[in-house]
Amino acid sequence: MQASRNGVAVAPPQHWATFMEDEGVELREQVPLAPYTTLGLGGEARYFVECGSEDEVRAALTLAADGRLPVYVLGGGSNVVFLDSGFPGLVLRITIGGMEFRDGESPEVRAGAGVDWDGLVQAVVARGWTGVECLSGIPGTVGGTPIQNVGAYGQEIAESLVSVVCLDRTTLERRTFTARECAFGYRDSRFKRADRDRYVVLEVTLRLARDQKPRIRYPELQRAVADLGAFDTIPAGEAVRLVRQAVLALRRSKSMVLDPADPNTRSAGSFFTNPVLSAAAFADLAQRWKEIPSFPADGGVKVPAAWLVEHAGFPKGYRSGGGGAGISTRHALALVNRGGTSADLLALAEEVRAGVEKQFGIRLAYEPEVVRSET
C-alpha cells in the first residue's frame, strides 16, 4: 500500500497494519465514501478507519502523523460533500457510542460522539424532558452538533449544551469545553473558526428541563402543533412529545427526514444558511422587495435563504443542465443527488449562489463542508 505525501506516492511504514491491529482498529484502503454520506456522493478514501473509543482515535491520529497523512474526521455524513476524486489521506469515522441519563431537577444526558442524534432526541423526549425536541429528525451524529451549533425551528444545541469533551489532534491531549467556551453563533462555533480541524469531539453533555412545556417560536411549528392537539391543556411531558411529532411531520413533508424510498432525501439537508443582514442592509433590500420575509437575529435581521433562492429563479424541482443534480421538489434549500456526481452538485450550488447574488446582492454561504484534497 502507498501513502501520499505532498502529492508524491510513498510506501508507508510496514508496521502500520500491525500497530493498528494491536490497537484493535482495522485499517482499510481505497474505501468508497459515498455510502457514508447522505448525499451518496464522493470518491475513495486512501485509508479509512472506524474508531469506537478514545484510545482508537489516538491510535488513528498517531498513524496519520507517522505517515504525514491529511485527516478528515467523519461522523454521520449528513453535512459533508466529498469530491469525486475522493480523499488522499485518512478518513477517521467516529463511532463512539453510549448514553448516560442523569435524572434530577435539571436532568442531563451524556452521549458518545458516534451516537445517532435523533436517537438521542427520541430518548430525551420519551422521558418528557424539554430542550431538544425541535431538533427532531435531524440526521447525523451527536459529535457534529456542537461543531455546527445545529438548530431548527428556533432551537439550537447551544441552549442545552453543558460541555464538549475533545481530543487535540496534535498533542493527543483530552480537553473539555463549556458551552461558553464553544463561542457559539448561528450555525457556528470555535470548532469551525479559531480551532477548525484542531479537535476531535469525543462526547457531549446536555442539560434539559423537566416539567416544562416547550417554547414554540416559529409560526409554522405553532400551526403544526395546533393541528395535532390541545397543546395548552396537556401536561408538559405530553407537550414535548407532541412537539416532536409535529416537527417530524413538518420535516417529512419537506423530505428532510432520511427515507430510502424518498429520492429527495439524497441531500445534505439545507445547502445554504439563512443570511443575517445588518438593519441598514435589510432596510435597503426591503425597499426593493417589500414582500421579503425576515426574522430578528442577534445583531441583525435573518432572511430566509429559501425565499431568496426561489425568487432568484430556482424553484423547487429545478435541475442543472446535465440533470445529475437538482433542487428538491419539496424544499428550495435542499440540493439533491439525481444520479450524478459531486461536480454536478457543486456546479448547481454555484449556479444558485451566483443567481441569488446577481438578484439580491447577497452571497449565500454553504452549510455542508466541502472536503478538498487536503484538510
Secondary structure, DSSP 8 states (H G I E B T S, - for coil): --EEETTEEE---TTHHHHHHHTT---EEEEESGGGSSS----EEEEEEEE-SHHHHHHHHHHHHHTT--EEEESSSSSEEE-TT-EEEEEEEE----EEEE-SSS-EEEEETTSBHHHHHHHHHHTT-BSSGGGTT--SBGGGHHHHT-EETTEEGGGTEEEEEEEETTT--EEEEETGGGT-BTTB-GGGTTTTTTEEEEEEEEE-BSS-------HHHHHHHHHH--GGGS-HHHHHHHHHHHHHHHHHHTT-S--TT-GGGSEEEESB---EE-HHHHHHHHHH-TT---EEETTEEE--HHHHHHHTT--TT-B-TTSSEEE-SS-TTEEEESS--HHHHHHHHHHHHHHHHHHHS----BSSEEE-S--
